[in-house]
Amino acid sequence: MKFLVLKKETLLFFLTAGIMLAAISAWFMLKAGDAAVFNQAATEGKIREIHMVTVEYKANLKDGKEIEVYRWDPGTISLKTGEKVQLYITGINGEKHPFYIEGTEIKGTVKKGEETLVPLQFDKPGTYRLVCETHSNLKTNGPMVADIVVND
């Protein structure tokens, strides 16, 4: 007759691994109904929320010089003509980013560590650019531009 002999440490290892696997599986099953926030369609009568952040990318060149660039993330958002959207922009990098949206009267400033609410509703289809005035070109670590694409 053959016996399987397990050390206490081996048994504890398999027991711990089994519990962790069960916990991870349960978490995934319970989270299966969640949906992404970005560009999620608004339900009837509700205003859609889109969240955006300010991001800074840095790199070092071969000669040791550091270069950096600022961006809005996501860089493109899509809306439907007439759709009401609340755009929440959180300042992560950079002290402040004064901005405007081309073709509109919308202006504001995003500050580091703060969230700025920008209500959006466009009557005409097209691409509207969200432009940071501080980082508007390559010389100022830009261009920091996001596209707001409005479709019929």
Number of C-alpha atoms within 10 A of each C-alpha: 2 4 5 4 8 9 8 8 9 11 12 12 11 11 12 12 12 12 11 12 12 11 12 12 12 12 11 10 10 10 10 9 7 7 8 6 11 14 16 12 16 13 8 7 7 11 15 20 18 20 18 20 19 22 17 15 11 9 11 10 8 7 6 8 8 10 11 13 18 24 21 21 17 16 16 17 18 16 21 18 16 15 18 18 20 15 18 17 21 21 22 17 17 15 10 17 21 14 20 17 18 15 10 10 7 13 14 14 17 23 19 16 12 12 18 17 17 14 13 16 14 19 12 12 14 16 17 17 19 21 23 26 17 17 20 16 14 12 9 14 17 19 18 27 22 21 19 20 17 20 16 11
